[in-house]
Every structure is written in structure tokens, then in C-alpha cells.
Amino acid sequence: MKTMTFEVDGDGVALISIDVPGRPMNVITPEFTADLTEAVEAVAGDETIRGAIITSAKPGSFIAGADLKDLVTAFDKGMTEAEAAEFAGELSRLFRRLETCGKPFVAAMNGLALGGGLELCLACHHRVLSNHPKAIVGLPEVSVGLLPGAGGTQRLPRLIGIPKALPLLLQGKQIKPDAALAVGVVDAVGAPESLVDMARVWLMDAPTAEQPWDRKGFQVPGGAGPLAPHALETFSAGNALVSGMTQGNYPAPPAIMSCVYEGTQVSIDKGLGIEVKYFGKLLAGSVARNMIRTLFINKGAADKLAGRPKDVPKSRVAKLGVLGAGMMGAGIAHVSAKAGMEVVLLDSTLDQAEKGKQGIAKLQEKALAKGKTTRDKVVELLERITATDDYALLEGCDLVIEAVFEDRGIKADVTAKAEAVIPESATFGSNTSTLPITGLATASKRPKQFIGIHFFSPVEKMPLVEVILGEQTDDATLARTLDYIGQIRKTPIVVHDFPGFYTSRVFGSFTQEGQRMLMDGIEPALIENAAKMAGFPVGPLAVSDEVTLSLQQSIYKQQDVDGLDDKYRGTLARPVVDKMVDELKRPGRRQGGGFYDYPENGQKRLWPGLREAFPPAAEQPDVEELKLRFLYRMAVETARCVEEGVITSPIDADIGSILGIGYPAWTGGTLSFIDTVGVREFVATCKRLAERWGPRFEPPQELQARVEREEGYYQAMKAA
Ligand code: NAI
């Protein structure tokens, strides 16, 4: 056996200790499945063995789940649903064999047990969990478009009842040991070093090797089926909740509901069969493939800085300078201090800088009140941040990030002042959201060390950072910037220096499409609902209010001054923005109202005057057409970014679209969306949309050429 050790002691207790080689955490691979099969048969077939303890040799972690890299290929290999179910059924059958082989098994869970790892434990007859601070358990499959396919949807409800199991299955929540014990997922919690002893004590007590659900007359705790007391809430209301949340875009949650509803009314064996059938359906579909590829595999690689120039030595930022202590600057200082860096937070006055730091202190107090940090940690974090108006304190900074007003003159001024103090070797980053990096770098004495580091608001919550290469930015600067992003545990994408870069440009195509719909006479509520039905977290009008229409207007004005090419700007919907700001005096949420009203103590609602300002047409288009406009508009703009060289990696384009600008996760990102629709069909639909709604939907040449080559973005990458 390569992935586990197998020892039997004098009492006939087998200890199976999992240690998948070459992996920081144990994952379920084909070798693991083969080894565990052998181990189970060894226990079952040897009369001298009383029972077995399964644990892991990796400190703090039991099993992290299935190796998703194996699963993602199912779709690409063109597996049918039945083939995918067969493929997934192997593990399910192994776990069933384990629990019915006649010998008792105990899971000594020495830490994190997720997905298939927890499902293995659920198949064991007893579970003891370590109270290690990093120990968590959960079934997070839903977050990558799957369901727990090795018994999770069947054993968990049979163990703890349907009402308690559903939230864990549907939300993929990961819970700590005390919660796991309270909800009944594990039988006991103990110190990591005493787990195996606890398991042994249980085994020596000559326990039964029969699961409760295999006993005659077994009832699911709290009942199952349409007549269960909880059925109205769990199934009827639950289904409505699920369809409201998924809008039909995510097949996994309804499949989980079906597994639980159908599977708990029949025997466990039949239930497992139902589960594996639904699992096969999901695995053979495009949503799971796209979500696993972008949100798990590729995001994981990006987090490990896959695109980092290799020959530059690894670096660390010990001291960071942040210029501008406003909303963004304070956020950047906050996440960096949290990651252990010493931070100098500078603004034009000490008062302004202090205000920025006070904002951070408030957020820390909130986190403390929620039990997410400790008083000592808060004090230490705040001690690491120095608020100042004195440039001299920037001495010794490894990296400086400016987040002052979006004004070239001011940015040039602070760049020169900072560079007069910081070491020759330091990197200088700009958090500008619109100004070309190459232009800003002319204010720098060291343009090779000048780079765009574009955060998203709120910095504390948004996981993405868009790195922008100026014309002269060198590899060492890119590598150091990526190292810094790794330090603050965010996900980087790398793009080139074009107006709007990548994310702002594609995001603009979304808000402008929504605003344009107003001009087209479409009902405001229909616009917002169509976007949400397509899977966007917020409608284009609501998000325009957040960004503020006045900011959008000032960007347009700056673009006038710069004489920017039309293709980079939203000329189409500009009349809406001008009218809202200048005529109707509704510039956005922060200024009291925009497309929406924001009552002091109540829910925001669409401003009633909107229908008068932009009268709806008598005939309204189909909502499906509006969904297409949002999804296609952003995808075709991404394709244009690829053609122009704004972005070169489909992986970065996809990650950026989901993590930064709210493109629906079920698509796998803007370019995965095109690939999944198929380039030929995508281009044909674009042409139809262009004819009906305007040339902004016209597919770029580079994309049209792909139709002839029958080559999608990911296929193209494989060939390269
Ligand atoms: P803000 O107005 O909240 O903060 C700007 C800060 O810079 C203020 O505290 C101001 O006192 C300070 N400042 C101005 N001139 C200064 C000078 N000469 N020396 C030192 N400090 C000075 O603005 P916000 O939203 O934080 O934006 C800052 C930068 O980040 C801008 O370049 C903006 O385009 C960019 N950005 C903004 C995003 C957003 O969602 N607000 C998102 C991504 C980037």
C-alpha cells in the first residue's frame, strides 16, 4: 500500500494510517481507493482482527476530499451521465462495503475532514474528532457544483435528521469540532494525541458493527418523506428557497434536495443508488466542470502564484507604505497589517491619516465582538500601523502603494515624494482604477519598478487583485508584486496596460448595458431581475448606484479630455448618466439616491421617478433576451480584450470575471461561457444580438477565426 500504513496490534485492533505521498493533505485518489479496498478486505477477512481505526499521519488534517483534478476530466472526456455515475460509484460501494463487512470501524479524525473525507467517517461506525484549532468538518461539494456522492446525502440525514443535515449539504458549511459534536456529526471530541486511544477504548468494548440504518425498523430521526412533521418547511419551503437562490442556473442544490427527499424514503442501498445517479448527472454537466476548473483548480494555482516569473528570488514585504488613507488606502493597510506587515499609512494631513486608521480600528472591534479575533491580536495589528503625514517615515519600505485621489497631478506628486525616501530597490504600485500605468510611470525615476496593483472595494472582503504591467515594468517587479499578493492571501490576475485594464472595462460593459436598457424603454424592475436571474449578485442599476453615477460621469469627462477611442468607453449609455446626475440630481447611493431610493430604516427600492424619466415601452422584451444581453455583452468584451492583448491568459480572464466583477460563477467565467456555448453558436448569437441591439455585440475577428479552427479558448491553450 502506498497511501496508508496497516498494522495490527496484539489486541487485534488494526490501525490504518493514511498518508498520501507528495501531498500536503490527504486526498482521495485512485491509488487511495485501491489501498483502502485492500485494507477493508484485510480487516473483513482476518478472524484475528477485531476491528479497525482509520486515522491520518498528516498532523492536523484527516482527508481534504476527492482529488478534483480527477473529476474535472469527466466532462472533457465526454462521459455520459451513466459513465460518470459508474466512475463515482466505486467509492460509494467501497464505503458501503466498509460499513457492512461485519467488523467495526472507527474514524479517528485528527483534523480537517471535508467532502469524501467526511463521507468516509460517516460510513465508519463511530467518529472521534480532534479539537486541533484547525480542525473542521463539512461537505463543501456544492460550492463546486457537485453533491457529496459517496453517501453524504444519505448517511448525514439518517444520522442527524433532515432539518439539520440540509443546511450542511446545501450551503457546504464547514463547522468546528464543538459544533460538529453538538449537531451529532461526530460522537466525541478529544485532544489530538488521545484520539487513537479513544477509538481503541470504543473498539475494545465489543461494539456492534451494524449501522443504525441497517437495523430493522430504523427511522430517520425526525422522520422522512412528505408526511414528516418538518416536511412543509424542509421540502416545500426548502425547494422554493433553493430555486430562488439558484434561479435554475445551479443544478447541484436541487439535486441535493432530490437525493435527500427520495433517498431517505427507501433503504440505504437504494438511497445510495439514487445519490450516485444524481452525482453522475452533475459530473457529466458543464456547470460542475466549469466551477471546479475556475474556482478550485485554476484559482488554487493562481493563489500559489502560478504565473510568477520563475527566475526571480522569492521576496517578502516586511514594511509597506500606503499613500492615501481613504477608503481604499485604509483597506490595503488593514489587510497588509493583518498579514503581519509593518505599515506606514500616509495622508496629506495627520488628521486624515488618523481617520483612516480609526476606520481600521472600528472594523477590528467589530471582528472582536464577533469572536473572530482576540484583544491581543487587535492591539498588535494596530501597533503595526503608523498613521502619518511625514514622508520620512517611508524609509525602508519594500513596497509603496498609492491610493490617493484619481488625479494624475496628485499621483505624480506623491510618487516623486515617496521615491525620494524609499530604497532604490523598492517597488512602487498604483491602485488607480482608470489611469494608464505607463503614463503614471513617467512620474517615477524607476519606471521598471512601477506597476498597477488594483484592489476591489471593500478591500477586506474582495479576494481579487488585478496586476497591471506598464510598458517598462520588469519581471522582478511583477514577481515581487505577486509575492506581496500571496502574503495578503488574495488571488492575483495579470493584465496589460489598456484603458480600463481588464476588469473595469468588462464591468463597465455590464453597467452600461443595464443603463442602455433604460434608454431602450425596458422596465427598470425587469432589467434588475433579468441580471439576477442570469446569476449576477446585484443588478446593473443597483451596482451603478454603489459605484456612483457621479464617478462614472467624471470618468467620461476625463476620457473626453484624453480623447479616448470610442471602443473603450460607454458612449452608448452616457445620456442616462448625464441625465441622472445633472438633470435629476440623483448621483448615487452615497449622495442620497440614484436609480434607487435608500430610506433610512428600510429596504432600498427602485426610484419611482425612473419610469417617468425613462418611460417604459408598451411592449417589453422576453427576460431571456435580457439575460443574454448581460452574459454575452461581458463575454464579447472579454473576447475583445483577448484580441487586443489586454489579457493573455483565459484562466486570468475567467477568475477575474467571477471574483472581481460578479460574472455568474455557474459559467466558470466569461471565456468558459463562450467555450461552453461553443464558439460557433456564440458567434452566431452575437451577430443576431448585434443586428437587434447594436454593434457592441459584434464578435471580434480573433473570435470569428476560432470558429473556422473550431477552437475554444481552453482548447487553444492545450494545443499551445
Ligand atoms: P478616497 O477619496 O476615499 O481616498 C483618497 C485619499 O487620498 C483621501 O484620504 C485623501 O485625503 C488622500 N489624498 C489626496 N491627496 C493626497 C496627497 N497629495 N497626499 C496624500 N494623500 C492624499 O478615494 P478611494 O476610493 O480610496 O480611491 C483611491 C484610489 O483608489 C483612486 O485612485 C481610485 O481610482 C482607486 N480605486 C478606487 C476604488 C473604489 O471602489 N473606490 C476601487 C479601485 C481603485
Boltz pocket constraint, residues with backbone or C-beta under 6 A from the ligand:
constraints:
  - pocket:
      binder: B
      contacts: [[A, 323], [A, 324], [A, 325], [A, 326], [A, 327], [A, 328], [A, 329], [A, 346], [A, 347], [A, 348], [A, 352], [A, 402], [A, 403], [A, 404], [A, 405], [A, 406], [A, 407], [A, 410], [A, 413], [A, 414], [A, 431], [A, 432], [A, 433], [A, 434], [A, 454], [A, 455], [A, 456], [A, 457]]
      max_distance: 6.0
